Amino acid sequence: MSKITLTALAQTLPSTVPFVGPETQERALGKKFKARLGANESLFGPSPKAILAMEQAAADIWQYGDPENYDLRNALALHHDIDPAHIIIGEGIDGLLSYLVRLLVDPGTPIVTSHGAYPTFNFHAVGYGGVLHTVPYKNDHEDPQALITEVSEVGAKLVYFANPDNPMGTWHSAKTVQDLMDNIPQEALLVLDEAYVEMAPKGTAPPLNPETENVIRMRTFSKAYGMAGARVRVCNWSKRTDQIV
Ligand SMILES: Cc1ncc(COP(=O)(O)O)c(C=O)c1O
């Protein structure tokens, strides 16, 4: 019998799997899916330019990447016209959600999200002892006003909002999202998950304003850029400041 015990917090956690991968389901079914829809991957795959850059970089795969992601942060900063100091690179949004929750959530910290929203956020939040408070969807959309009210009522420190949303596939206009950002109580940090924003109609993303202290926006190469399985870095950045891959 093992004498190794989980932490007190881990012992209280339910056995939860936030995302059951298609491979797991295929093994359970004993057959392959015709289409892998559940993971929301881009079936188009990466741009041919990105594939070429990856082919050229493949021989250097033995190297760890630059821990500061200096070149990638600068390329992204140039692309978005913001200061690189405002950009953090992670291994995808899921990883960044975990780090964020770890930094902000103590056992008992109130957190707000929509009932049925992206489960990986909940997985991390509960995993660090956070207490989830949920508000219902309204007409298949996340309900910004209900989120704001709930944040005030429970004194939440963190509130999650995805635009566009998964699983509903609905989205709000930039104006609605800007209002949400402007009206969230200053004591709460808004996590604005924009994993799908590049695929939304123009006008879905409010302008980036890194000076807003209680909003953190998350983007990814996994969806519109078709690079769910890739580690991303910039190659030969000094020679190709005009090309971001
Ligand atoms: C709303 C949302 N956020 C984040 C992710 C995961 O993003 P990443 O691949 O960058 O971890 C997904 C993937 O399904 C998602 O639906």
PDBQT file of the ligand as one rigid body, heavy atoms in Angstrom, charges set to zero:
ROOT
HETATM    1  C1  LIG A 301     -12.522  28.635 -25.673  1.00  0.00    +0.000 C 
HETATM    2  C2  LIG A 301     -11.225  27.891 -25.783  1.00  0.00    +0.000 A 
HETATM    3  N1  LIG A 301     -10.140  28.396 -25.193  1.00  0.00    +0.000 NA
HETATM    4  C3  LIG A 301      -8.957  27.751 -25.270  1.00  0.00    +0.000 A 
HETATM    5  C4  LIG A 301      -8.817  26.564 -25.958  1.00  0.00    +0.000 A 
HETATM    6  C5  LIG A 301      -7.484  25.875 -25.970  1.00  0.00    +0.000 C 
HETATM    7  O1  LIG A 301      -6.531  26.662 -26.581  1.00  0.00    +0.000 OA
HETATM    8  P1  LIG A 301      -5.007  26.187 -26.663  1.00  0.00    +0.000 P 
HETATM    9  O2  LIG A 301      -4.914  25.162 -27.721  1.00  0.00    +0.000 OA
HETATM   10  O3  LIG A 301      -4.265  27.443 -27.001  1.00  0.00    +0.000 OA
HETATM   11  O4  LIG A 301      -4.630  25.657 -25.308  1.00  0.00    +0.000 OA
HETATM   12  C6  LIG A 301      -9.909  26.003 -26.586  1.00  0.00    +0.000 A 
HETATM   13  C7  LIG A 301      -9.787  24.708 -27.316  1.00  0.00    +0.000 C 
HETATM   14  O5  LIG A 301     -10.691  24.011 -27.594  1.00  0.00    +0.000 OA
HETATM   15  C8  LIG A 301     -11.151  26.689 -26.502  1.00  0.00    +0.000 A 
HETATM   16  O6  LIG A 301     -12.243  26.170 -27.075  1.00  0.00    +0.000 OA
ENDROOT
TORSDOF 0
